[in-house]
Amino acid sequence: MINMIQYLEQNPTLVTLLKEKKASLIGVTALEQKAILDSFDEDFCSQSLIWY
């Protein structure tokens, strides 16, 4: 999973294709794919960070 995320970080156009549902991640469940795409969503990441 980490290798896949690192690959997507190096190839941001693939993230766009995944968000547009023009590509898919084989062997990844829908829930896992949503979590991966959410990790690339800047608005989601900045809102979900809580520091104590």
VENTA-V588864 format. One line per field, one symbol per residue. phi: phi as a letter, one per 40 degrees, with the letter a starting at -180 (. if undefined). psi: psi as a letter, one per 40 degrees, with the letter a starting at -180 (. if undefined). burial: + if it has 16 or more other ideal C-beta (glycine too) atoms within 10 Angstrom, else -. A space follows every 10 residues. Layout:
phi = ???
psi = ???
burial = ???
//
This chain:
phi = .ccccccccc bccccccccc fcaabcgbcc cccccccccc cccccccccb bb
psi = ddddddddde gdddddddde feiihhehid ddddddddde hddddddehh h.
burial = -------+-- ----+--+-- ----+----- -----+---+ ---------- --
//
